[in-house]
Amino acid sequence: MNTGPLPSLKPQSKFSVASLLILVLLFPLVFFALQVRVDLFAQPANMEQVVTTAARATFEVKCDTEWTGAGWGLEMQGEYYLVTAAHVVEDCQNGEFIAARSQDMSIFKLELVVYVENYWSTNYGTTDLALLKAPKRIPTLRFQSEKAKVGQWVLAAGFPLEADSGPLLNLNEGRITGFDLNDHLVTDAPINGGMSGGPLISSRGEVVGTVYAGDPIDEYENLGYVQPLFEHCGVVVDCNDEVARYKVPGTQ
């Protein structure tokens, strides 16, 4: 009968603890990768929440006397802004009245802070964006941190129907179907007049880009064009390597 000392279990115990630690550290990364794929490409499981978030943070924009398009709320350094397409406020660059309203908020005045439009007026530009400052706290959205992907589910928000009684928000779902020659997003979510400047929202309730055009050619159906994050960087939001820093460009 062997009466010698029992073999030590310490090395095995250390290996088990180390393995467990590695699993614990890797699990969030694996979970996040799977979550990105499920969240971005599938319809949101919390559809009501995504729709509510989009509806609250999307505004109808008025330029002078006309309701001309849409915009979406963005918070930067404790200040509140609306991002929109520049052509939505092209007739209000010289101090004319600019305002917004939503389903939850009555009309309030806006100040034009940034206006960059070289897409429609030149043969070489790609930008159609404006930044409007709000005088008070408004519902806001955040940018999607990942680069937009072909096939991901999206929701376009805007105001294609005019109504004196109040804003009539329209929400159209679809997919990102590709990229155009400017690397802008193409979507099959229906884009109608009055939706320019509105957000294209992911299934996580984050902004993929800002709507600026729908294809008017009869032969094509449901082709909408959206400016992705890189167009916003340095124009309406400060970025670091195409990651939004939620600061107005040029500020500390």
Residue frames as qw, qx, qy, qz and C-alpha x, y, z in Angstrom:
[[0.000, 0.888, 0.460, 0.000, 0.00, 0.00, 0.00],
 [0.422, 0.417, -0.010, 0.805, 1.38, 3.37, -1.05],
 [0.366, -0.765, -0.429, 0.311, 1.51, 5.70, 1.91],
 [0.415, 0.013, 0.104, 0.904, 3.37, 8.50, 0.13],
 [0.123, 0.445, 0.228, -0.857, 2.02, 12.01, -0.14],
 [0.508, 0.645, 0.567, -0.057, -0.97, 12.63, -2.37],
 [0.447, 0.268, 0.335, 0.785, -0.19, 14.41, -5.62],
 [0.008, -0.404, -0.217, 0.889, -0.70, 18.16, -5.50],
 [0.325, 0.662, 0.665, 0.120, -3.83, 19.51, -7.14],
 [0.102, -0.732, -0.070, 0.669, -2.59, 23.09, -7.30],
 [0.117, -0.227, 0.575, 0.777, -1.44, 23.12, -10.93],
 [0.009, 0.427, 0.839, 0.337, -4.81, 21.75, -12.05],
 [0.103, -0.772, -0.520, 0.352, -6.63, 24.28, -9.88],
 [0.131, -0.580, 0.159, 0.788, -4.62, 27.16, -11.30],
 [0.085, 0.028, 0.742, 0.665, -5.31, 25.98, -14.86],
 [0.029, -0.605, -0.791, -0.087, -9.05, 25.81, -14.15],
 [0.118, -0.781, -0.284, 0.543, -9.13, 29.31, -12.67],
 [0.138, -0.413, 0.411, 0.801, -7.14, 30.69, -15.60],
 [0.065, 0.245, 0.829, 0.498, -9.43, 28.99, -18.10],
 [0.060, -0.732, -0.662, 0.151, -12.48, 30.33, -16.34],
 [0.147, -0.689, -0.033, 0.709, -10.99, 33.83, -16.33],
 [0.113, -0.157, 0.619, 0.761, -10.33, 33.64, -20.07],
 [0.001, 0.481, 0.833, 0.274, -13.90, 32.52, -20.71],
 [0.114, -0.779, -0.460, 0.411, -15.25, 35.35, -18.58],
 [0.133, -0.577, 0.208, 0.779, -13.16, 37.87, -20.50],
 [0.066, -0.038, 0.744, 0.664, -14.04, 36.48, -23.92],
 [0.129, 0.528, 0.836, -0.074, -17.77, 36.04, -23.34],
 [0.147, 0.764, 0.248, -0.577, -18.68, 39.76, -23.60],
 [0.029, 0.487, -0.534, -0.690, -16.74, 40.02, -26.88],
 [0.044, 0.129, 0.936, 0.326, -18.43, 36.99, -28.39],
 [0.107, 0.637, 0.705, -0.294, -21.81, 38.11, -27.09],
 [0.097, 0.699, -0.012, -0.708, -21.28, 41.61, -28.51],
 [0.013, 0.269, -0.724, -0.635, -20.31, 40.23, -31.92],
 [0.028, 0.356, 0.922, 0.151, -23.42, 38.06, -32.02],
 [0.056, 0.696, 0.506, -0.507, -25.54, 40.93, -30.73],
 [0.056, 0.518, -0.297, -0.800, -24.29, 43.24, -33.48],
 [0.060, 0.012, -0.848, -0.526, -25.26, 40.72, -36.13],
 [0.035, -0.516, -0.853, 0.069, -28.68, 39.96, -34.64],
 [0.004, -0.691, -0.348, 0.633, -29.51, 43.57, -33.81],
 [0.047, 0.500, -0.327, -0.801, -28.43, 45.11, -37.11],
 [0.158, 0.093, -0.800, -0.572, -29.84, 42.57, -39.52],
 [0.139, -0.428, -0.893, -0.001, -33.02, 41.43, -37.78],
 [0.285, -0.691, -0.285, -0.600, -36.18, 43.37, -37.08],
 [0.030, -0.395, 0.599, -0.696, -35.91, 44.74, -33.55],
 [0.340, -0.316, -0.876, 0.128, -37.41, 42.52, -30.91],
 [0.114, -0.574, -0.487, 0.649, -38.43, 45.69, -29.08],
 [0.250, 0.458, 0.522, 0.675, -40.12, 47.27, -32.11],
 [0.203, -0.879, -0.416, -0.119, -42.40, 49.49, -30.02],
 [0.508, -0.704, 0.007, 0.496, -39.44, 51.00, -28.20],
 [0.459, -0.048, 0.426, 0.778, -37.51, 51.70, -31.41],
 [0.087, 0.640, 0.555, 0.524, -40.58, 53.29, -33.03],
 [0.341, -0.883, -0.307, 0.100, -41.25, 55.41, -29.94],
 [0.540, -0.501, 0.155, 0.658, -37.62, 56.56, -29.81],
 [0.348, 0.204, 0.510, 0.760, -37.67, 57.50, -33.49],
 [0.052, -0.765, -0.543, -0.342, -41.00, 59.31, -33.21],
 [0.413, -0.837, -0.216, 0.287, -39.98, 61.40, -30.19],
 [0.462, -0.541, 0.260, 0.653, -36.64, 62.53, -31.67],
 [0.342, 0.273, 0.586, 0.682, -37.80, 63.29, -35.24],
 [0.055, 0.631, 0.302, -0.712, -39.03, 66.83, -35.93],
 [0.453, 0.706, 0.453, 0.303, -40.79, 68.60, -38.75],
 [0.401, -0.324, 0.046, 0.856, -38.76, 71.64, -39.87],
 [0.266, 0.881, 0.390, -0.025, -40.18, 74.97, -41.01],
 [0.463, -0.088, 0.193, 0.861, -38.22, 77.42, -43.16],
 [0.120, -0.058, -0.148, -0.980, -39.77, 80.90, -43.30],
 [0.604, 0.024, 0.174, -0.777, -43.45, 80.14, -43.95],
 [0.819, 0.184, -0.418, -0.346, -43.24, 76.57, -45.27],
 [0.775, -0.370, 0.507, -0.077, -42.83, 73.18, -43.64],
 [0.475, 0.700, -0.469, -0.254, -39.97, 71.93, -45.78],
 [0.661, 0.278, -0.693, 0.071, -38.67, 68.67, -44.32],
 [0.837, -0.507, -0.204, -0.028, -37.51, 66.86, -41.21],
 [0.206, 0.664, -0.581, 0.423, -34.66, 66.83, -38.72],
 [0.831, -0.321, -0.450, 0.055, -33.53, 64.77, -35.77],
 [0.405, -0.883, 0.150, -0.183, -32.34, 65.68, -32.27],
 [0.787, 0.211, -0.364, 0.451, -28.69, 65.47, -31.24],
 [0.491, -0.871, 0.015, 0.031, -27.14, 66.38, -27.88],
 [0.712, 0.360, -0.234, 0.555, -23.57, 67.71, -27.80],
 [0.366, 0.102, -0.431, 0.818, -21.88, 68.89, -24.62],
 [0.039, -0.460, -0.646, 0.608, -25.16, 69.63, -22.87],
 [0.289, 0.396, -0.108, -0.865, -26.57, 71.65, -25.79],
 [0.580, 0.346, 0.730, -0.102, -29.39, 70.48, -28.06],
 [0.111, 0.427, -0.481, -0.757, -29.43, 70.58, -31.84],
 [0.806, 0.405, 0.357, -0.242, -31.33, 69.37, -34.90],
 [0.277, -0.287, 0.711, 0.579, -29.49, 67.73, -37.76],
 [0.636, 0.598, 0.371, -0.317, -31.18, 68.12, -41.14],
 [0.639, 0.318, 0.420, 0.560, -30.42, 68.20, -44.86],
 [0.207, -0.315, 0.025, 0.926, -29.14, 71.63, -45.89],
 [0.071, -0.222, -0.564, -0.792, -31.63, 71.98, -48.75],
 [0.265, -0.631, -0.726, 0.062, -34.45, 71.80, -46.17],
 [0.235, -0.835, -0.236, 0.438, -33.38, 75.27, -44.92],
 [0.555, 0.155, 0.317, 0.753, -31.74, 76.62, -48.10],
 [0.040, 0.711, 0.326, 0.622, -34.09, 79.63, -48.19],
 [0.513, -0.840, -0.138, -0.111, -33.34, 80.55, -44.57],
 [0.780, 0.041, -0.170, 0.600, -29.62, 81.29, -44.61],
 [0.222, 0.403, -0.061, 0.885, -29.95, 85.00, -43.92],
 [0.071, -0.019, 0.542, -0.837, -31.79, 85.13, -40.63],
 [0.566, -0.199, -0.407, -0.689, -35.20, 83.98, -41.84],
 [0.667, -0.328, 0.395, -0.539, -37.49, 82.18, -39.39],
 [0.530, 0.171, -0.827, -0.078, -36.59, 78.52, -38.77],
 [0.575, -0.319, 0.445, -0.608, -38.64, 76.37, -36.40],
 [0.340, 0.078, -0.930, -0.111, -39.55, 72.80, -35.58],
 [0.681, -0.219, 0.271, -0.645, -42.32, 70.78, -34.01],
 [0.181, 0.136, -0.972, -0.059, -43.00, 67.14, -33.28],
 [0.525, -0.409, -0.674, -0.321, -45.81, 64.89, -32.20],
 [0.580, -0.509, -0.530, 0.352, -44.93, 65.65, -28.57],
 [0.338, -0.430, -0.116, 0.829, -43.64, 69.23, -28.76],
 [0.301, 0.888, 0.322, -0.132, -45.27, 72.42, -30.00],
 [0.598, 0.680, 0.014, 0.424, -43.42, 74.73, -32.38],
 [0.510, -0.757, 0.070, 0.403, -40.12, 76.25, -31.20],
 [0.377, 0.900, -0.208, -0.073, -37.58, 78.48, -32.90],
 [0.898, -0.098, 0.166, 0.396, -34.19, 77.26, -34.15],
 [0.021, -0.891, 0.303, 0.337, -30.89, 78.97, -34.93],
 [0.865, 0.476, -0.101, 0.119, -28.87, 78.03, -38.02],
 [0.560, -0.712, 0.360, 0.223, -25.36, 77.08, -36.86],
 [0.335, -0.332, 0.739, 0.482, -23.87, 75.10, -39.77],
 [0.714, 0.580, 0.200, -0.337, -24.88, 75.00, -43.43],
 [0.193, -0.448, 0.741, 0.463, -22.92, 72.91, -45.95],
 [0.746, 0.471, 0.423, -0.207, -24.57, 72.18, -49.29],
 [0.068, 0.615, -0.578, -0.532, -22.34, 71.25, -52.21],
 [0.459, 0.106, 0.877, 0.096, -24.16, 68.17, -53.45],
 [0.430, 0.702, 0.566, -0.039, -26.93, 69.86, -55.46],
 [0.144, 0.956, -0.003, -0.257, -25.16, 73.11, -56.34],
 [0.007, -0.712, 0.637, 0.294, -21.86, 71.68, -57.64],
 [0.845, 0.312, -0.371, -0.227, -20.66, 68.80, -59.75],
 [0.531, 0.355, -0.696, 0.329, -18.12, 67.54, -57.23],
 [0.272, -0.381, 0.553, -0.689, -19.60, 67.93, -53.73],
 [0.456, -0.152, -0.872, -0.088, -21.18, 65.16, -51.66],
 [0.168, -0.242, -0.691, 0.660, -22.57, 66.98, -48.61],
 [0.292, -0.505, -0.384, -0.716, -26.10, 68.23, -47.90],
 [0.543, -0.435, -0.642, 0.324, -26.25, 68.91, -44.15],
 [0.085, -0.655, 0.089, -0.745, -27.20, 71.64, -41.70],
 [0.432, -0.251, -0.713, 0.491, -27.07, 71.97, -37.92],
 [0.262, -0.659, -0.208, -0.674, -29.77, 73.92, -36.07],
 [0.200, 0.077, -0.707, 0.674, -29.51, 74.89, -32.41],
 [0.425, -0.616, -0.605, -0.271, -32.54, 74.41, -30.18],
 [0.112, -0.629, 0.271, -0.720, -33.24, 76.75, -27.25],
 [0.666, -0.392, 0.396, -0.495, -34.24, 73.95, -24.89],
 [0.328, -0.235, 0.915, -0.010, -33.90, 70.27, -24.13],
 [0.750, 0.279, -0.204, -0.564, -35.34, 68.00, -26.82],
 [0.921, -0.079, 0.381, -0.018, -35.40, 64.22, -27.37],
 [0.164, 0.751, -0.575, -0.281, -32.22, 63.05, -29.10],
 [0.986, 0.169, -0.009, -0.007, -30.64, 60.12, -30.91],
 [0.435, -0.649, 0.545, 0.303, -27.08, 58.73, -31.13],
 [0.521, 0.571, -0.536, -0.339, -25.06, 57.59, -34.12],
 [0.999, -0.026, 0.018, 0.001, -24.56, 53.91, -34.80],
 [0.381, -0.752, 0.483, 0.235, -20.94, 53.25, -33.86],
 [0.632, -0.036, 0.693, 0.346, -20.40, 50.52, -36.47],
 [0.113, 0.271, -0.508, -0.810, -20.09, 51.24, -40.17],
 [0.724, 0.270, 0.199, -0.602, -23.43, 50.71, -41.89],
 [0.296, -0.176, 0.910, 0.230, -23.77, 47.31, -43.52],
 [0.470, 0.084, -0.540, -0.693, -25.65, 46.17, -46.61],
 [0.516, -0.220, -0.813, -0.157, -28.70, 44.17, -45.57],
 [0.152, -0.175, -0.690, 0.686, -29.20, 45.69, -42.14],
 [0.083, -0.719, -0.683, -0.095, -32.73, 46.61, -41.08],
 [0.174, -0.021, -0.111, 0.978, -33.55, 50.34, -41.01],
 [0.028, 0.757, 0.638, -0.139, -36.42, 52.72, -40.30],
 [0.232, 0.258, 0.178, 0.921, -36.80, 56.04, -42.15],
 [0.111, -0.685, -0.595, 0.406, -38.66, 58.85, -40.37],
 [0.137, 0.007, 0.210, 0.968, -40.11, 62.07, -41.80],
 [0.272, 0.537, 0.496, -0.625, -43.16, 64.16, -42.62],
 [0.208, 0.113, 0.692, 0.682, -44.36, 63.63, -46.21],
 [0.086, -0.677, -0.667, -0.299, -47.89, 64.91, -45.51],
 [0.046, 0.225, -0.188, 0.955, -48.67, 68.55, -44.69],
 [0.355, -0.622, -0.693, -0.084, -51.32, 69.20, -42.08],
 [0.076, -0.640, 0.102, -0.758, -52.36, 72.47, -40.44],
 [0.754, -0.571, -0.122, -0.300, -53.56, 70.51, -37.41],
 [0.576, -0.664, 0.476, 0.017, -50.08, 69.24, -36.59],
 [0.121, 0.555, -0.780, -0.264, -47.20, 67.06, -37.77],
 [0.947, 0.094, 0.085, -0.295, -48.04, 63.74, -39.40],
 [0.247, -0.601, 0.748, 0.134, -45.02, 61.52, -38.87],
 [0.900, 0.312, -0.190, -0.237, -44.35, 58.76, -41.37],
 [0.438, -0.546, 0.713, 0.035, -42.19, 55.73, -40.49],
 [0.849, 0.415, -0.219, -0.245, -41.06, 53.40, -43.28],
 [0.667, -0.476, 0.562, 0.108, -39.01, 50.27, -42.71],
 [0.784, 0.581, -0.205, -0.080, -36.63, 48.63, -45.14],
 [0.878, -0.226, 0.154, 0.394, -33.04, 47.55, -45.63],
 [0.038, -0.780, 0.423, 0.460, -29.77, 49.13, -46.63],
 [0.890, 0.378, 0.254, -0.041, -29.50, 47.74, -50.15],
 [0.776, 0.297, 0.092, 0.549, -26.14, 49.16, -51.20],
 [0.309, -0.655, 0.029, 0.689, -23.90, 52.19, -51.62],
 [0.541, 0.826, 0.156, -0.008, -23.84, 54.74, -54.45],
 [0.696, 0.492, -0.113, 0.511, -20.78, 56.22, -56.19],
 [0.046, -0.742, 0.286, -0.605, -20.31, 58.69, -53.30],
 [0.361, 0.017, -0.849, 0.386, -20.37, 55.84, -50.77],
 [0.441, -0.149, 0.252, -0.848, -23.74, 57.13, -49.59],
 [0.316, 0.095, 0.915, -0.230, -26.27, 54.62, -48.34],
 [0.439, -0.039, -0.521, -0.731, -29.05, 53.34, -50.59],
 [0.273, 0.075, 0.830, -0.481, -32.19, 52.03, -48.94],
 [0.179, -0.304, -0.780, -0.517, -35.44, 50.48, -50.09],
 [0.065, -0.558, -0.630, 0.536, -37.32, 52.12, -47.21],
 [0.251, 0.746, 0.476, 0.392, -39.76, 54.45, -49.05],
 [0.301, -0.356, -0.112, 0.878, -38.46, 58.04, -49.09],
 [0.186, 0.765, 0.558, 0.262, -41.09, 60.65, -49.97],
 [0.153, 0.587, -0.011, 0.795, -41.08, 64.43, -50.21],
 [0.500, -0.711, 0.054, -0.491, -40.95, 65.94, -46.73],
 [0.931, -0.345, -0.032, 0.118, -38.67, 63.20, -45.39],
 [0.586, 0.531, -0.251, 0.557, -35.41, 64.94, -46.34],
 [0.058, -0.622, 0.427, -0.654, -33.37, 65.65, -43.23],
 [0.833, -0.393, 0.099, -0.376, -34.97, 62.86, -41.24],
 [0.293, -0.549, 0.782, -0.035, -32.98, 60.03, -39.67],
 [0.808, 0.136, -0.534, -0.210, -32.43, 56.52, -40.95],
 [0.494, -0.559, 0.514, -0.424, -32.51, 54.45, -37.77],
 [0.356, 0.244, -0.902, -0.012, -31.10, 51.01, -37.01],
 [0.693, -0.380, -0.571, -0.221, -32.83, 48.24, -35.09],
 [0.533, -0.263, -0.521, 0.613, -30.98, 49.45, -32.00],
 [0.094, -0.920, -0.368, 0.100, -32.59, 52.87, -32.30],
 [0.415, -0.561, 0.216, 0.683, -29.37, 54.55, -33.48],
 [0.449, 0.810, -0.023, -0.376, -28.88, 56.84, -36.46],
 [0.791, 0.099, 0.436, 0.419, -27.28, 55.27, -39.53],
 [0.320, 0.068, 0.313, 0.891, -27.47, 58.49, -41.52],
 [0.223, 0.529, 0.275, -0.771, -29.52, 61.49, -42.63],
 [0.522, 0.527, 0.649, 0.171, -31.99, 61.15, -45.51],
 [0.053, -0.527, 0.143, 0.836, -31.50, 63.62, -48.36],
 [0.393, 0.337, -0.449, -0.728, -33.14, 62.25, -51.51],
 [0.713, 0.194, 0.654, -0.161, -35.49, 59.76, -53.11],
 [0.253, -0.086, 0.697, 0.666, -35.10, 58.63, -56.71],
 [0.450, 0.454, 0.187, -0.746, -37.66, 60.45, -58.91],
 [0.265, 0.278, -0.745, -0.545, -37.21, 58.11, -61.89],
 [0.794, -0.022, 0.047, -0.606, -40.40, 56.15, -62.55],
 [0.780, 0.247, -0.568, -0.086, -38.54, 52.98, -63.55],
 [0.376, 0.173, -0.755, 0.508, -37.06, 52.67, -60.05],
 [0.605, -0.614, -0.310, -0.401, -39.11, 51.93, -56.96],
 [0.729, -0.685, -0.004, 0.011, -38.10, 52.59, -53.36],
 [0.722, 0.204, -0.152, 0.644, -34.61, 53.95, -53.90],
 [0.269, -0.957, -0.071, -0.083, -33.70, 56.40, -51.15],
 [0.623, 0.431, -0.309, 0.575, -30.35, 58.05, -50.50],
 [0.614, -0.779, -0.123, 0.014, -28.85, 58.68, -47.09],
 [0.275, 0.760, -0.453, 0.376, -25.71, 60.49, -45.93],
 [0.841, -0.248, -0.432, 0.213, -23.71, 58.20, -43.63],
 [0.568, -0.751, -0.114, 0.317, -21.69, 59.20, -40.59],
 [0.621, -0.102, 0.184, 0.755, -18.53, 60.17, -42.48],
 [0.160, 0.620, 0.342, 0.688, -20.40, 63.04, -44.18],
 [0.426, -0.857, -0.248, -0.151, -21.44, 64.38, -40.77],
 [0.744, -0.403, -0.063, 0.529, -17.89, 64.27, -39.38],
 [0.404, -0.143, 0.121, 0.895, -16.30, 67.71, -39.31],
 [0.088, -0.409, -0.441, -0.794, -19.54, 69.30, -40.52],
 [0.543, -0.587, -0.172, -0.575, -22.18, 68.86, -37.82],
 [0.832, -0.546, 0.083, -0.050, -20.27, 66.72, -35.31],
 [0.021, 0.748, -0.664, 0.021, -16.64, 66.33, -34.31],
 [0.992, 0.023, -0.066, -0.102, -15.26, 62.84, -34.95],
 [0.259, -0.660, 0.699, 0.089, -12.19, 60.79, -34.22],
 [0.042, -0.190, 0.938, 0.287, -11.51, 58.22, -36.93],
 [0.446, -0.192, -0.576, -0.658, -15.19, 58.35, -37.98],
 [0.397, -0.441, -0.765, 0.251, -16.40, 57.85, -34.42],
 [0.141, -0.792, -0.220, -0.552, -18.68, 60.65, -33.24],
 [0.397, -0.009, -0.548, 0.736, -17.34, 62.61, -30.23],
 [0.199, -0.778, -0.594, -0.052, -20.61, 64.57, -29.79],
 [0.268, -0.598, -0.056, 0.753, -18.96, 67.97, -30.00],
 [0.461, 0.866, 0.133, -0.139, -19.63, 70.77, -32.46],
 [0.793, 0.271, 0.061, 0.542, -16.66, 70.84, -34.88],
 [0.302, 0.612, -0.102, 0.723, -14.08, 73.43, -33.88],
 [0.497, -0.743, 0.096, -0.438, -15.04, 73.56, -30.20],
 [0.081, 0.484, -0.794, 0.357, -12.93, 72.42, -27.25]]
